[in-house]
Amino acid sequence: MDRHLPLIQKPLTDLRRHTPETFQEAREQRVAFLVTDRGQPAGVILDPESWDLLNRRLDLLEQIALGMEDVAEGRMIPQEAVKESFKKWR
């Protein structure tokens, strides 16, 4: 699986004329469309699977950031204490 979706710029006027074809291409070809309005970014069109994957990756990055913040603030439990607490669950 490719890590990055191809990004195709599409003017809003083209999108208005070819909306069904644009969404079909996004779904079938797994490409993203950067919709522009007067040359400026106005929105993005993604297929549902790519949107889900993007959100799962974002969730993971947020969890990593929270963990790194905990480490920086000293909110950690020594490994031996974790091992001991797991022994209680056996």
N, CA, C and O atoms as a GROMACS GRO file, in nm:
protein
  360
    1MET      N    1   0.084  -0.118   0.000
    1MET     CA    2   0.000   0.000   0.000
    1MET      C    3   0.089   0.124   0.000
    1MET      O    4   0.186   0.133   0.076
    2ASP      N    5   0.055   0.217  -0.084
    2ASP     CA    6   0.129   0.342  -0.092
    2ASP      C    7   0.102   0.424   0.033
    2ASP      O    8  -0.011   0.429   0.082
    3ARG      N    9   0.206   0.488   0.084
    3ARG     CA   10   0.192   0.566   0.207
    3ARG      C   11   0.123   0.699   0.183
    3ARG      O   12   0.060   0.753   0.274
    4HIS      N   13   0.134   0.752   0.063
    4HIS     CA   14   0.075   0.883   0.035
    4HIS      C   15  -0.016   0.872  -0.087
    4HIS      O   16   0.019   0.809  -0.187
    5LEU      N   17  -0.130   0.935  -0.078
    5LEU     CA   18  -0.221   0.938  -0.192
    5LEU      C   19  -0.173   1.041  -0.292
    5LEU      O   20  -0.127   1.149  -0.253
    6PRO      N   21  -0.184   1.011  -0.419
    6PRO     CA   22  -0.157   1.116  -0.518
    6PRO      C   23  -0.256   1.230  -0.497
    6PRO      O   24  -0.374   1.207  -0.472
    7LEU      N   25  -0.208   1.352  -0.505
    7LEU     CA   26  -0.292   1.470  -0.485
    7LEU      C   27  -0.307   1.542  -0.618
    7LEU      O   28  -0.209   1.585  -0.679
    8ILE      N   29  -0.431   1.555  -0.661
    8ILE     CA   30  -0.462   1.619  -0.789
    8ILE      C   31  -0.537   1.748  -0.760
    8ILE      O   32  -0.638   1.747  -0.690
    9GLN      N   33  -0.487   1.859  -0.813
    9GLN     CA   34  -0.559   1.985  -0.796
    9GLN      C   35  -0.675   1.991  -0.894
    9GLN      O   36  -0.662   1.955  -1.011
   10LYS      N   37  -0.788   2.037  -0.844
   10LYS     CA   38  -0.907   2.046  -0.928
   10LYS      C   39  -0.978   2.177  -0.895
   10LYS      O   40  -1.021   2.197  -0.782
   11PRO      N   41  -0.990   2.266  -0.994
   11PRO     CA   42  -1.065   2.390  -0.970
   11PRO      C   43  -1.211   2.360  -0.937
   11PRO      O   44  -1.269   2.264  -0.988
   12LEU      N   45  -1.268   2.443  -0.854
   12LEU     CA   46  -1.407   2.426  -0.813
   12LEU      C   47  -1.501   2.423  -0.933
   12LEU      O   48  -1.600   2.350  -0.932
   13THR      N   49  -1.472   2.501  -1.034
   13THR     CA   50  -1.559   2.501  -1.152
   13THR      C   51  -1.557   2.364  -1.221
   13THR      O   52  -1.660   2.318  -1.270
   14ASP      N   53  -1.440   2.299  -1.226
   14ASP     CA   54  -1.432   2.164  -1.283
   14ASP      C   55  -1.509   2.065  -1.197
   14ASP      O   56  -1.577   1.976  -1.249
   15LEU      N   57  -1.497   2.080  -1.066
   15LEU     CA   58  -1.569   1.990  -0.976
   15LEU      C   59  -1.720   2.003  -0.996
   15LEU      O   60  -1.791   1.903  -0.995
   16ARG      N   61  -1.768   2.124  -1.015
   16ARG     CA   62  -1.911   2.145  -1.036
   16ARG      C   63  -1.958   2.074  -1.164
   16ARG      O   64  -2.069   2.021  -1.168
   17ARG      N   65  -1.875   2.075  -1.265
   17ARG     CA   66  -1.912   2.013  -1.393
   17ARG      C   67  -1.899   1.861  -1.390
   17ARG      O   68  -1.968   1.791  -1.464
   18HIS      N   69  -1.808   1.810  -1.305
   18HIS     CA   70  -1.775   1.667  -1.309
   18HIS      C   71  -1.778   1.604  -1.169
   18HIS      O   72  -1.691   1.523  -1.136
   19THR      N   73  -1.875   1.640  -1.089
   19THR     CA   74  -1.880   1.590  -0.951
   19THR      C   75  -1.887   1.438  -0.944
   19THR      O   76  -1.805   1.378  -0.874
   20PRO      N   77  -1.981   1.372  -1.011
   20PRO     CA   78  -1.987   1.226  -0.998
   20PRO      C   79  -1.858   1.157  -1.043
   20PRO      O   80  -1.813   1.062  -0.980
   21GLU      N   81  -1.800   1.206  -1.153
   21GLU     CA   82  -1.677   1.144  -1.205
   21GLU      C   83  -1.561   1.164  -1.108
   21GLU      O   84  -1.477   1.076  -1.092
   22THR      N   85  -1.557   1.280  -1.043
   22THR     CA   86  -1.449   1.309  -0.948
   22THR      C   87  -1.456   1.215  -0.829
   22THR      O   88  -1.355   1.159  -0.788
   23PHE      N   89  -1.577   1.197  -0.774
   23PHE     CA   90  -1.591   1.107  -0.660
   23PHE      C   91  -1.564   0.962  -0.700
   23PHE      O   92  -1.506   0.886  -0.623
   24GLN      N   93  -1.605   0.924  -0.818
   24GLN     CA   94  -1.578   0.789  -0.865
   24GLN      C   95  -1.428   0.766  -0.879
   24GLN      O   96  -1.377   0.662  -0.839
   25GLU      N   97  -1.358   0.863  -0.936
   25GLU     CA   98  -1.212   0.851  -0.951
   25GLU      C   99  -1.144   0.844  -0.814
   25GLU      O  100  -1.050   0.766  -0.796
   26ALA      N  101  -1.190   0.924  -0.719
   26ALA     CA  102  -1.131   0.921  -0.584
   26ALA      C  103  -1.148   0.782  -0.524
   26ALA      O  104  -1.054   0.728  -0.463
   27ARG      N  105  -1.266   0.722  -0.539
   27ARG     CA  106  -1.292   0.588  -0.484
   27ARG      C  107  -1.212   0.481  -0.556
   27ARG      O  108  -1.146   0.399  -0.491
   28GLU      N  109  -1.217   0.481  -0.687
   28GLU     CA  110  -1.158   0.371  -0.764
   28GLU      C  111  -1.006   0.381  -0.777
   28GLU      O  112  -0.937   0.279  -0.773
   29GLN      N  113  -0.954   0.502  -0.791
   29GLN     CA  114  -0.811   0.519  -0.813
   29GLN      C  115  -0.734   0.552  -0.685
   29GLN      O  116  -0.611   0.558  -0.685
   30ARG      N  117  -0.807   0.572  -0.575
   30ARG     CA  118  -0.746   0.608  -0.447
   30ARG      C  119  -0.655   0.728  -0.462
   30ARG      O  120  -0.537   0.725  -0.427
   31VAL      N  121  -0.713   0.835  -0.515
   31VAL     CA  122  -0.642   0.963  -0.527
   31VAL      C  123  -0.718   1.066  -0.444
   31VAL      O  124  -0.837   1.050  -0.417
   32ALA      N  125  -0.648   1.169  -0.404
   32ALA     CA  126  -0.710   1.280  -0.332
   32ALA      C  127  -0.716   1.400  -0.424
   32ALA      O  128  -0.627   1.421  -0.506
   33PHE      N  129  -0.820   1.477  -0.409
   33PHE     CA  130  -0.835   1.598  -0.489
   33PHE      C  131  -0.827   1.720  -0.397
   33PHE      O  132  -0.898   1.729  -0.297
   34LEU      N  133  -0.740   1.811  -0.433
   34LEU     CA  134  -0.734   1.941  -0.366
   34LEU      C  135  -0.818   2.036  -0.449
   34LEU      O  136  -0.778   2.077  -0.558
   35VAL      N  137  -0.933   2.071  -0.397
   35VAL     CA  138  -1.025   2.159  -0.468
   35VAL      C  139  -0.981   2.303  -0.443
   35VAL      O  140  -0.961   2.344  -0.329
   36THR      N  141  -0.967   2.377  -0.552
   36THR     CA  142  -0.925   2.517  -0.540
   36THR      C  143  -1.037   2.610  -0.584
   36THR      O  144  -1.117   2.577  -0.672
   37ASP      N  145  -1.041   2.725  -0.522
   37ASP     CA  146  -1.136   2.830  -0.558
   37ASP      C  147  -1.055   2.956  -0.582
   37ASP      O  148  -0.994   3.013  -0.491
   38ARG      N  149  -1.054   2.999  -0.708
   38ARG     CA  150  -0.973   3.114  -0.750
   38ARG      C  151  -0.825   3.093  -0.718
   38ARG      O  152  -0.754   3.185  -0.679
   39GLY      N  153  -0.781   2.968  -0.736
   39GLY     CA  154  -0.641   2.935  -0.716
   39GLY      C  155  -0.599   2.907  -0.573
   39GLY      O  156  -0.483   2.872  -0.549
   40GLN      N  157  -0.691   2.921  -0.479
   40GLN     CA  158  -0.660   2.899  -0.338
   40GLN      C  159  -0.722   2.768  -0.291
   40GLN      O  160  -0.833   2.734  -0.333
   41PRO      N  161  -0.654   2.693  -0.205
   41PRO     CA  162  -0.712   2.569  -0.152
   41PRO      C  163  -0.846   2.596  -0.084
   41PRO      O  164  -0.859   2.688  -0.004
   42ALA      N  165  -0.946   2.513  -0.119
   42ALA     CA  166  -1.079   2.530  -0.062
   42ALA      C  167  -1.130   2.403   0.005
   42ALA      O  168  -1.222   2.410   0.088
   43GLY      N  169  -1.074   2.289  -0.027
   43GLY     CA  170  -1.120   2.164   0.033
   43GLY      C  171  -1.046   2.046  -0.027
   43GLY      O  172  -0.969   2.060  -0.122
   44VAL      N  173  -1.072   1.929   0.032
   44VAL     CA  174  -1.008   1.805  -0.013
   44VAL      C  175  -1.114   1.698  -0.026
   44VAL      O  176  -1.205   1.689   0.056
   45ILE      N  177  -1.102   1.617  -0.129
   45ILE     CA  178  -1.191   1.502  -0.149
   45ILE      C  179  -1.105   1.376  -0.136
   45ILE      O  180  -1.003   1.361  -0.203
   46LEU      N  181  -1.150   1.287  -0.046
   46LEU     CA  182  -1.082   1.159  -0.024
   46LEU      C  183  -1.185   1.046  -0.032
   46LEU      O  184  -1.304   1.068  -0.007
   47ASP      N  185  -1.138   0.927  -0.067
   47ASP     CA  186  -1.227   0.811  -0.059
   47ASP      C  187  -1.242   0.773   0.089
   47ASP      O  188  -1.155   0.805   0.169
   48PRO      N  189  -1.351   0.706   0.125
   48PRO     CA  190  -1.377   0.675   0.266
   48PRO      C  191  -1.266   0.594   0.334
   48PRO      O  192  -1.235   0.619   0.450
   49GLU      N  193  -1.207   0.498   0.264
   49GLU     CA  194  -1.102   0.416   0.324
   49GLU      C  195  -0.980   0.500   0.358
   49GLU      O  196  -0.919   0.482   0.464
   50SER      N  197  -0.943   0.591   0.270
   50SER     CA  198  -0.829   0.678   0.296
   50SER      C  199  -0.858   0.771   0.413
   50SER      O  200  -0.769   0.798   0.494
   51TRP      N  201  -0.981   0.819   0.424
   51TRP     CA  202  -1.020   0.904   0.535
   51TRP      C  203  -1.007   0.828   0.668
   51TRP      O  204  -0.955   0.881   0.766
   52ASP      N  205  -1.055   0.703   0.670
   52ASP     CA  206  -1.045   0.621   0.791
   52ASP      C  207  -0.899   0.597   0.828
   52ASP      O  208  -0.862   0.609   0.945
   53LEU      N  209  -0.817   0.562   0.729
   53LEU     CA  210  -0.675   0.539   0.755
   53LEU      C  211  -0.607   0.664   0.809
   53LEU      O  212  -0.529   0.657   0.903
   54LEU      N  213  -0.638   0.777   0.751
   54LEU     CA  214  -0.581   0.904   0.795
   54LEU      C  215  -0.618   0.931   0.941
   54LEU      O  216  -0.534   0.973   1.020
   55ASN      N  217  -0.743   0.906   0.977
   55ASN     CA  218  -0.787   0.928   1.115
   55ASN      C  219  -0.723   0.830   1.212
   55ASN      O  220  -0.690   0.868   1.324
   56ARG      N  221  -0.706   0.704   1.172
   56ARG     CA  222  -0.640   0.608   1.260
   56ARG      C  223  -0.495   0.648   1.284
   56ARG      O  224  -0.444   0.638   1.396
   57ARG      N  225  -0.428   0.695   1.179
   57ARG     CA  226  -0.289   0.741   1.194
   57ARG      C  227  -0.281   0.863   1.284
   57ARG      O  228  -0.190   0.874   1.366
   58LEU      N  229  -0.376   0.954   1.270
   58LEU     CA  230  -0.379   1.072   1.355
   58LEU      C  231  -0.401   1.034   1.501
   58LEU      O  232  -0.336   1.089   1.590
   59ASP      N  233  -0.492   0.940   1.526
   59ASP     CA  234  -0.516   0.892   1.662
   59ASP      C  235  -0.388   0.834   1.722
   59ASP      O  236  -0.355   0.862   1.837
   60LEU      N  237  -0.316   0.754   1.644
   60LEU     CA  238  -0.192   0.694   1.692
   60LEU      C  239  -0.089   0.802   1.725
   60LEU      O  240  -0.023   0.795   1.828
   61LEU      N  241  -0.075   0.901   1.637
   61LEU     CA  242   0.021   1.009   1.662
   61LEU      C  243  -0.016   1.087   1.788
   61LEU      O  244   0.072   1.128   1.864
   62GLU      N  245  -0.145   1.109   1.811
   62GLU     CA  246  -0.188   1.178   1.932
   62GLU      C  247  -0.155   1.097   2.056
   62GLU      O  248  -0.114   1.154   2.158
   63GLN      N  249  -0.173   0.966   2.051
   63GLN     CA  250  -0.139   0.881   2.165
   63GLN      C  251   0.012   0.882   2.192
   63GLN      O  252   0.054   0.885   2.307
   64ILE      N  253   0.091   0.880   2.086
   64ILE     CA  254   0.236   0.887   2.102
   64ILE      C  255   0.275   1.020   2.167
   64ILE      O  256   0.358   1.022   2.258
   65ALA      N  257   0.215   1.130   2.120
   65ALA     CA  258   0.244   1.262   2.177
   65ALA      C  259   0.208   1.266   2.325
   65ALA      O  260   0.283   1.323   2.405
   66LEU      N  261   0.095   1.208   2.363
   66LEU     CA  262   0.056   1.204   2.504
   66LEU      C  263   0.156   1.124   2.586
   66LEU      O  264   0.191   1.163   2.698
   67GLY      N  265   0.202   1.013   2.531
   67GLY     CA  266   0.302   0.932   2.601
   67GLY      C  267   0.433   1.006   2.618
   67GLY      O  268   0.496   0.999   2.724
   68MET      N  269   0.474   1.077   2.515
   68MET     CA  270   0.598   1.155   2.525
   68MET      C  271   0.584   1.268   2.627
   68MET      O  272   0.679   1.300   2.698
   69GLU      N  273   0.464   1.326   2.634
   69GLU     CA  274   0.439   1.430   2.735
   69GLU      C  275   0.447   1.372   2.875
   69GLU      O  276   0.503   1.434   2.966
   70ASP      N  277   0.390   1.252   2.893
   70ASP     CA  278   0.399   1.185   3.024
   70ASP      C  279   0.544   1.162   3.063
   70ASP      O  280   0.582   1.185   3.178
   71VAL      N  281   0.626   1.117   2.970
   71VAL     CA  282   0.768   1.093   2.998
   71VAL      C  283   0.836   1.224   3.037
   71VAL      O  284   0.911   1.229   3.135
   72ALA      N  285   0.810   1.329   2.961
   72ALA     CA  286   0.874   1.459   2.988
   72ALA      C  287   0.832   1.514   3.125
   72ALA      O  288   0.911   1.583   3.189
   73GLU      N  289   0.710   1.483   3.169
   73GLU     CA  290   0.660   1.531   3.298
   73GLU      C  291   0.689   1.435   3.413
   73GLU      O  292   0.652   1.460   3.527
   74GLY      N  293   0.757   1.324   3.381
   74GLY     CA  294   0.792   1.228   3.485
   74GLY      C  295   0.679   1.138   3.528
   74GLY      O  296   0.688   1.074   3.633
   75ARG      N  297   0.573   1.131   3.450
   75ARG     CA  298   0.459   1.045   3.483
   75ARG      C  299   0.483   0.906   3.424
   75ARG      O  300   0.427   0.870   3.320
   76MET      N  301   0.569   0.831   3.494
   76MET     CA  302   0.604   0.697   3.446
   76MET      C  303   0.600   0.600   3.564
   76MET      O  304   0.607   0.640   3.680
   77ILE      N  305   0.588   0.474   3.530
   77ILE     CA  306   0.594   0.368   3.630
   77ILE      C  307   0.714   0.281   3.593
   77ILE      O  308   0.727   0.241   3.477
   78PRO      N  309   0.800   0.252   3.690
   78PRO     CA  310   0.916   0.166   3.659
   78PRO      C  311   0.871   0.030   3.606
   78PRO      O  312   0.766  -0.022   3.644
   79GLN      N  313   0.951  -0.026   3.517
   79GLN     CA  314   0.917  -0.152   3.452
   79GLN      C  315   0.892  -0.263   3.555
   79GLN      O  316   0.800  -0.343   3.537
   80GLU      N  317   0.971  -0.269   3.661
   80GLU     CA  318   0.953  -0.374   3.762
   80GLU      C  319   0.818  -0.361   3.831
   80GLU      O  320   0.755  -0.462   3.863
   81ALA      N  321   0.773  -0.238   3.853
   81ALA     CA  322   0.642  -0.219   3.917
   81ALA      C  323   0.530  -0.266   3.824
   81ALA      O  324   0.431  -0.322   3.870
   82VAL      N  325   0.547  -0.243   3.695
   82VAL     CA  326   0.447  -0.291   3.599
   82VAL      C  327   0.444  -0.443   3.598
   82VAL      O  328   0.337  -0.504   3.599
   83LYS      N  329   0.562  -0.504   3.597
   83LYS     CA  330   0.569  -0.651   3.599
   83LYS      C  331   0.501  -0.707   3.723
   83LYS      O  332   0.428  -0.806   3.715
   84GLU      N  333   0.525  -0.644   3.838
   84GLU     CA  334   0.463  -0.690   3.962
   84GLU      C  335   0.312  -0.677   3.957
   84GLU      O  336   0.240  -0.766   4.005
   85SER      N  337   0.264  -0.569   3.901
   85SER     CA  338   0.118  -0.552   3.894
   85SER      C  339   0.054  -0.654   3.802
   85SER      O  340  -0.060  -0.696   3.824
   86PHE      N  341   0.127  -0.696   3.695
   86PHE     CA  342   0.074  -0.799   3.607
   86PHE      C  343   0.071  -0.935   3.674
   86PHE      O  344  -0.015  -1.018   3.643
   87LYS      N  345   0.165  -0.960   3.765
   87LYS     CA  346   0.166  -1.088   3.837
   87LYS      C  347   0.039  -1.106   3.918
   87LYS      O  348  -0.008  -1.218   3.937
   88LYS      N  349  -0.017  -0.995   3.966
   88LYS     CA  350  -0.140  -1.001   4.046
   88LYS      C  351  -0.259  -1.044   3.961
   88LYS      O  352  -0.359  -1.092   4.016
   89TRP      N  353  -0.251  -1.029   3.831
   89TRP     CA  354  -0.361  -1.063   3.742
   89TRP      C  355  -0.361  -1.209   3.702
   89TRP      O  356  -0.457  -1.257   3.642
   90ARG      N  357  -0.256  -1.280   3.734
   90ARG     CA  358  -0.248  -1.422   3.695
   90ARG      C  359  -0.338  -1.510   3.776
   90ARG      O  360  -0.342  -1.631   3.754
   0.00000   0.00000   0.00000
